[in-house]
Amino acid sequence: MQAADLETLVTLRMPFGKHKGVLLADLPENYLDWFARQGFPPGEIGRLLALMHEIQLNGLRPLLDPLRKR
């Protein structure tokens, strides 16, 4: 993980699926859990979804709030 990844989570929108258009940082917990069970997609989006899942699992979502205000 790099610092720029956290910025990306609050600016990049989900490009496909049920929650298309939702910021990655705002994806529902159950959706991230589903990806964790089924497998994250390949490439950059999968890596970012896995990172968001780890942030969610560890209760660190509030750490993204200051980045939203930029």
N, CA, C and O atoms as a GROMACS GRO file, in nm:
protein
  280
    1MET      N    1   0.084  -0.118   0.000
    1MET     CA    2   0.000   0.000   0.000
    1MET      C    3   0.088   0.124   0.000
    1MET      O    4   0.193   0.130   0.065
    2GLN      N    5   0.043   0.223  -0.075
    2GLN     CA    6   0.110   0.352  -0.080
    2GLN      C    7   0.011   0.458  -0.036
    2GLN      O    8  -0.110   0.436  -0.039
    3ALA      N    9   0.061   0.572   0.005
    3ALA     CA   10  -0.026   0.681   0.051
    3ALA      C   11  -0.126   0.722  -0.058
    3ALA      O   12  -0.240   0.757  -0.028
    4ALA      N   13  -0.083   0.717  -0.182
    4ALA     CA   14  -0.172   0.754  -0.293
    4ALA      C   15  -0.292   0.660  -0.304
    4ALA      O   16  -0.397   0.699  -0.355
    5ASP      N   17  -0.277   0.538  -0.257
    5ASP     CA   18  -0.388   0.442  -0.261
    5ASP      C   19  -0.505   0.490  -0.177
    5ASP      O   20  -0.621   0.472  -0.215
    6LEU      N   21  -0.476   0.551  -0.063
    6LEU     CA   22  -0.583   0.601   0.024
    6LEU      C   23  -0.659   0.714  -0.044
    6LEU      O   24  -0.781   0.723  -0.034
    7GLU      N   25  -0.586   0.801  -0.112
    7GLU     CA   26  -0.648   0.910  -0.189
    7GLU      C   27  -0.737   0.853  -0.299
    7GLU      O   28  -0.846   0.904  -0.326
    8THR      N   29  -0.691   0.748  -0.362
    8THR     CA   30  -0.768   0.684  -0.469
    8THR      C   31  -0.898   0.627  -0.416
    8THR      O   32  -1.000   0.633  -0.484
    9LEU      N   33  -0.897   0.571  -0.297
    9LEU     CA   34  -1.019   0.513  -0.239
    9LEU      C   35  -1.130   0.616  -0.221
    9LEU      O   36  -1.248   0.582  -0.228
   10VAL      N   37  -1.094   0.741  -0.199
   10VAL     CA   38  -1.196   0.844  -0.177
   10VAL      C   39  -1.228   0.923  -0.304
   10VAL      O   40  -1.309   1.016  -0.300
   11THR      N   41  -1.165   0.887  -0.416
   11THR     CA   42  -1.193   0.958  -0.541
   11THR      C   43  -1.240   0.866  -0.654
   11THR      O   44  -1.312   0.911  -0.744
   12LEU      N   45  -1.201   0.740  -0.650
   12LEU     CA   46  -1.237   0.647  -0.757
   12LEU      C   47  -1.373   0.584  -0.731
   12LEU      O   48  -1.402   0.541  -0.619
   13ARG      N   49  -1.454   0.579  -0.833
   13ARG     CA   50  -1.588   0.520  -0.822
   13ARG      C   51  -1.586   0.377  -0.876
   13ARG      O   52  -1.512   0.344  -0.968
   14MET      N   53  -1.669   0.295  -0.816
   14MET     CA   54  -1.681   0.154  -0.858
   14MET      C   55  -1.722   0.152  -1.005
   14MET      O   56  -1.824   0.210  -1.041
   15PRO      N   57  -1.643   0.085  -1.091
   15PRO     CA   58  -1.670   0.090  -1.234
   15PRO      C   59  -1.774  -0.010  -1.286
   15PRO      O   60  -1.810  -0.005  -1.404
   16PHE      N   61  -1.821  -0.100  -1.202
   16PHE     CA   62  -1.914  -0.203  -1.249
   16PHE      C   63  -1.997  -0.256  -1.133
   16PHE      O   64  -1.972  -0.224  -1.017
   17GLY      N   65  -2.095  -0.338  -1.167
   17GLY     CA   66  -2.171  -0.412  -1.066
   17GLY      C   67  -2.284  -0.334  -1.002
   17GLY      O   68  -2.321  -0.224  -1.044
   18LYS      N   69  -2.337  -0.394  -0.899
   18LYS     CA   70  -2.453  -0.342  -0.827
   18LYS      C   71  -2.430  -0.202  -0.774
   18LYS      O   72  -2.523  -0.121  -0.770
   19HIS      N   73  -2.308  -0.172  -0.733
   19HIS     CA   74  -2.277  -0.042  -0.674
   19HIS      C   75  -2.194   0.046  -0.767
   19HIS      O   76  -2.112   0.125  -0.722
   20LYS      N   77  -2.216   0.030  -0.898
   20LYS     CA   78  -2.145   0.111  -0.997
   20LYS      C   79  -2.169   0.258  -0.967
   20LYS      O   80  -2.282   0.302  -0.944
   21GLY      N   81  -2.060   0.335  -0.967
   21GLY     CA   82  -2.068   0.479  -0.944
   21GLY      C   83  -2.048   0.521  -0.799
   21GLY      O   84  -2.037   0.641  -0.771
   22VAL      N   85  -2.043   0.427  -0.707
   22VAL     CA   86  -2.022   0.457  -0.565
   22VAL      C   87  -1.871   0.466  -0.540
   22VAL      O   88  -1.794   0.385  -0.591
   23LEU      N   89  -1.829   0.564  -0.460
   23LEU     CA   90  -1.687   0.574  -0.424
   23LEU      C   91  -1.644   0.444  -0.357
   23LEU      O   92  -1.719   0.386  -0.279
   24LEU      N   93  -1.523   0.400  -0.386
   24LEU     CA   94  -1.474   0.277  -0.324
   24LEU      C   95  -1.478   0.286  -0.172
   24LEU      O   96  -1.507   0.187  -0.104
   25ALA      N   97  -1.449   0.402  -0.118
   25ALA     CA   98  -1.451   0.421   0.028
   25ALA      C   99  -1.592   0.412   0.086
   25ALA      O  100  -1.607   0.395   0.207
   26ASP      N  101  -1.694   0.424   0.002
   26ASP     CA  102  -1.832   0.421   0.049
   26ASP      C  103  -1.904   0.290   0.020
   26ASP      O  104  -2.024   0.277   0.047
   27LEU      N  105  -1.833   0.193  -0.035
   27LEU     CA  106  -1.897   0.064  -0.064
   27LEU      C  107  -1.943  -0.002   0.065
   27LEU      O  108  -1.873   0.002   0.166
   28PRO      N  109  -2.060  -0.065   0.062
   28PRO     CA  110  -2.112  -0.130   0.184
   28PRO      C  111  -2.023  -0.246   0.228
   28PRO      O  112  -1.960  -0.314   0.148
   29GLU      N  113  -2.021  -0.265   0.356
   29GLU     CA  114  -1.940  -0.370   0.417
   29GLU      C  115  -1.973  -0.508   0.359
   29GLU      O  116  -1.884  -0.587   0.331
   30ASN      N  117  -2.102  -0.535   0.342
   30ASN     CA  118  -2.141  -0.668   0.293
   30ASN      C  119  -2.093  -0.692   0.150
   30ASN      O  120  -2.065  -0.806   0.112
   31TYR      N  121  -2.083  -0.587   0.070
   31TYR     CA  122  -2.034  -0.599  -0.068
   31TYR      C  123  -1.884  -0.634  -0.067
   31TYR      O  124  -1.840  -0.720  -0.143
   32LEU      N  125  -1.808  -0.568   0.019
   32LEU     CA  126  -1.665  -0.598   0.030
   32LEU      C  127  -1.644  -0.739   0.085
   32LEU      O  128  -1.553  -0.810   0.042
   33ASP      N  129  -1.728  -0.778   0.180
   33ASP     CA  130  -1.720  -0.915   0.234
   33ASP      C  131  -1.749  -1.018   0.126
   33ASP      O  132  -1.685  -1.123   0.121
   34TRP      N  133  -1.844  -0.988   0.040
   34TRP     CA  134  -1.879  -1.079  -0.070
   34TRP      C  135  -1.757  -1.098  -0.162
   34TRP      O  136  -1.724  -1.211  -0.199
   35PHE      N  137  -1.692  -0.988  -0.198
   35PHE     CA  138  -1.572  -0.999  -0.281
   35PHE      C  139  -1.464  -1.081  -0.211
   35PHE      O  140  -1.395  -1.160  -0.275
   36ALA      N  141  -1.449  -1.062  -0.080
   36ALA     CA  142  -1.348  -1.137  -0.005
   36ALA      C  143  -1.376  -1.287  -0.012
   36ALA      O  144  -1.283  -1.368  -0.021
   37ARG      N  145  -1.502  -1.325  -0.008
   37ARG     CA  146  -1.539  -1.467  -0.016
   37ARG      C  147  -1.526  -1.522  -0.158
   37ARG      O  148  -1.477  -1.633  -0.178
   38GLN      N  149  -1.570  -1.444  -0.256
   38GLN     CA  150  -1.574  -1.490  -0.395
   38GLN      C  151  -1.443  -1.471  -0.470
   38GLN      O  152  -1.415  -1.540  -0.568
   39GLY      N  153  -1.363  -1.377  -0.423
   39GLY     CA  154  -1.238  -1.343  -0.491
   39GLY      C  155  -1.247  -1.204  -0.550
   39GLY      O  156  -1.343  -1.170  -0.618
   40PHE      N  157  -1.146  -1.124  -0.524
   40PHE     CA  158  -1.142  -0.989  -0.578
   40PHE      C  159  -1.107  -0.996  -0.726
   40PHE      O  160  -1.035  -1.086  -0.769
   41PRO      N  161  -1.158  -0.901  -0.805
   41PRO     CA  162  -1.125  -0.902  -0.948
   41PRO      C  163  -0.975  -0.878  -0.970
   41PRO      O  164  -0.906  -0.827  -0.882
   42PRO      N  165  -0.927  -0.916  -1.086
   42PRO     CA  166  -0.784  -0.897  -1.114
   42PRO      C  167  -0.751  -0.749  -1.134
   42PRO      O  168  -0.839  -0.667  -1.159
   43GLY      N  169  -0.625  -0.718  -1.122
   43GLY     CA  170  -0.577  -0.585  -1.154
   43GLY      C  171  -0.590  -0.486  -1.040
   43GLY      O  172  -0.610  -0.522  -0.924
   44GLU      N  173  -0.577  -0.360  -1.077
   44GLU     CA  174  -0.576  -0.249  -0.982
   44GLU      C  175  -0.705  -0.238  -0.902
   44GLU      O  176  -0.700  -0.215  -0.781
   45ILE      N  177  -0.820  -0.256  -0.966
   45ILE     CA  178  -0.947  -0.244  -0.893
   45ILE      C  179  -0.957  -0.351  -0.786
   45ILE      O  180  -1.005  -0.324  -0.676
   46GLY      N  181  -0.913  -0.470  -0.815
   46GLY     CA  182  -0.916  -0.577  -0.717
   46GLY      C  183  -0.824  -0.548  -0.599
   46GLY      O  184  -0.859  -0.575  -0.484
   47ARG      N  185  -0.707  -0.494  -0.629
   47ARG     CA  186  -0.613  -0.458  -0.522
   47ARG      C  187  -0.672  -0.350  -0.432
   47ARG      O  188  -0.658  -0.357  -0.309
   48LEU      N  189  -0.738  -0.251  -0.492
   48LEU     CA  190  -0.799  -0.144  -0.413
   48LEU      C  191  -0.919  -0.193  -0.333
   48LEU      O  192  -0.938  -0.151  -0.219
   49LEU      N  193  -0.998  -0.281  -0.390
   49LEU     CA  194  -1.111  -0.338  -0.316
   49LEU      C  195  -1.062  -0.421  -0.197
   49LEU      O  196  -1.121  -0.417  -0.089
   50ALA      N  197  -0.954  -0.496  -0.217
   50ALA     CA  198  -0.897  -0.573  -0.107
   50ALA      C  199  -0.844  -0.481   0.003
   50ALA      O  200  -0.859  -0.510   0.121
   51LEU      N  201  -0.783  -0.370  -0.037
   51LEU     CA  202  -0.734  -0.272   0.060
   51LEU      C  203  -0.852  -0.213   0.138
   51LEU      O  204  -0.844  -0.200   0.260
   52MET      N  205  -0.959  -0.177   0.068
   52MET     CA  206  -1.075  -0.120   0.135
   52MET      C  207  -1.136  -0.222   0.230
   52MET      O  208  -1.183  -0.186   0.338
   53HIS      N  209  -1.136  -0.348   0.192
   53HIS     CA  210  -1.187  -0.453   0.280
   53HIS      C  211  -1.103  -0.462   0.408
   53HIS      O  212  -1.159  -0.473   0.517
   54GLU      N  213  -0.972  -0.456   0.396
   54GLU     CA  214  -0.885  -0.459   0.513
   54GLU      C  215  -0.908  -0.338   0.603
   54GLU      O  216  -0.911  -0.350   0.725
   55ILE      N  217  -0.924  -0.222   0.542
   55ILE     CA  218  -0.952  -0.100   0.620
   55ILE      C  219  -1.083  -0.117   0.696
   55ILE      O  220  -1.091  -0.084   0.815
   56GLN      N  221  -1.184  -0.168   0.629
   56GLN     CA  222  -1.315  -0.190   0.692
   56GLN      C  223  -1.306  -0.293   0.804
   56GLN      O  224  -1.362  -0.271   0.912
   57LEU      N  225  -1.236  -0.403   0.780
   57LEU     CA  226  -1.224  -0.508   0.881
   57LEU      C  227  -1.158  -0.459   1.010
   57LEU      O  228  -1.191  -0.504   1.120
   58ASN      N  229  -1.065  -0.367   0.994
   58ASN     CA  230  -0.990  -0.318   1.109
   58ASN      C  231  -1.050  -0.190   1.169
   58ASN      O  232  -0.989  -0.128   1.256
   59GLY      N  233  -1.168  -0.152   1.122
   59GLY     CA  234  -1.237  -0.035   1.178
   59GLY      C  235  -1.166   0.096   1.150
   59GLY      O  236  -1.173   0.189   1.231
   60LEU      N  237  -1.099   0.105   1.036
   60LEU     CA  238  -1.020   0.224   1.005
   60LEU      C  239  -1.085   0.319   0.905
   60LEU      O  240  -1.019   0.412   0.859
   61ARG      N  241  -1.211   0.298   0.870
   61ARG     CA  242  -1.277   0.386   0.774
   61ARG      C  243  -1.267   0.534   0.812
   61ARG      O  244  -1.250   0.618   0.724
   62PRO      N  245  -1.278   0.570   0.941
   62PRO     CA  246  -1.268   0.712   0.978
   62PRO      C  247  -1.135   0.778   0.938
   62PRO      O  248  -1.128   0.900   0.924
   63LEU      N  249  -1.030   0.698   0.919
   63LEU     CA  250  -0.903   0.755   0.876
   63LEU      C  251  -0.909   0.815   0.736
   63LEU      O  252  -0.824   0.896   0.698
   64LEU      N  253  -1.009   0.776   0.658
   64LEU     CA  254  -1.023   0.829   0.522
   64LEU      C  255  -1.095   0.964   0.520
   64LEU      O  256  -1.087   1.036   0.421
   65ASP      N  257  -1.163   0.999   0.629
   65ASP     CA  258  -1.241   1.123   0.633
   65ASP      C  259  -1.160   1.249   0.601
   65ASP      O  260  -1.207   1.331   0.522
   66PRO      N  261  -1.042   1.267   0.657
   66PRO     CA  262  -0.966   1.389   0.623
   66PRO      C  263  -0.931   1.398   0.473
   66PRO      O  264  -0.919   1.508   0.419
   67LEU      N  265  -0.914   1.284   0.409
   67LEU     CA  266  -0.882   1.285   0.266
   67LEU      C  267  -1.001   1.328   0.182
   67LEU      O  268  -0.982   1.381   0.072
   68ARG      N  269  -1.120   1.307   0.229
   68ARG     CA  270  -1.241   1.345   0.157
   68ARG      C  271  -1.253   1.497   0.145
   68ARG      O  272  -1.315   1.547   0.051
   69LYS      N  273  -1.197   1.568   0.238
   69LYS     CA  274  -1.212   1.713   0.246
   69LYS      C  275  -1.116   1.789   0.155
   69LYS      O  276  -1.122   1.911   0.145
   70ARG      N  277  -1.027   1.717   0.090
   70ARG     CA  278  -0.928   1.782   0.001
   70ARG      C  279  -0.989   1.823  -0.129
   70ARG      O  280  -0.920   1.879  -0.214
   0.00000   0.00000   0.00000
